[in-house]
């Protein structure tokens, strides 16, 4: 049986995602390095006047780094 879309369900999903990100930031030192690097890249992009296409590439690279860190954290927690 498939559950129907509910607003409350979406809110709970976002809550779980935020808890997971917070867990990663609390427990993984590399996540803090990624956070600092993300902020520095955004500030450098604003300072140097990066264009829309370049922003797309930068955002995709930052997303890839965060996804890799999250998957690494998940695998580490599963392997314990």
Secondary structure in CASP SS format (residue, H / E / C, confidence):
PFRMAT SS
TARGET T0000
AUTHOR 0000-0000-0000
METHOD secondary structure of the structure
MODEL  1
X C 1.00
X C 1.00
X C 1.00
X C 1.00
X C 1.00
X C 1.00
X H 1.00
X H 1.00
X H 1.00
X H 1.00
X H 1.00
X H 1.00
X H 1.00
X H 1.00
X H 1.00
X H 1.00
X H 1.00
X H 1.00
X H 1.00
X H 1.00
X H 1.00
X H 1.00
X H 1.00
X H 1.00
X H 1.00
X H 1.00
X H 1.00
X C 1.00
X H 1.00
X H 1.00
X H 1.00
X H 1.00
X H 1.00
X H 1.00
X H 1.00
X H 1.00
X H 1.00
X H 1.00
X H 1.00
X H 1.00
X H 1.00
X H 1.00
X H 1.00
X H 1.00
X H 1.00
X H 1.00
X H 1.00
X H 1.00
X C 1.00
X C 1.00
X C 1.00
X H 1.00
X H 1.00
X H 1.00
X H 1.00
X H 1.00
X H 1.00
X H 1.00
X H 1.00
X H 1.00
X H 1.00
X H 1.00
X H 1.00
X H 1.00
X H 1.00
X H 1.00
X H 1.00
X H 1.00
X H 1.00
X H 1.00
X H 1.00
X H 1.00
X H 1.00
X H 1.00
X H 1.00
X H 1.00
X H 1.00
X H 1.00
X H 1.00
X C 1.00
END
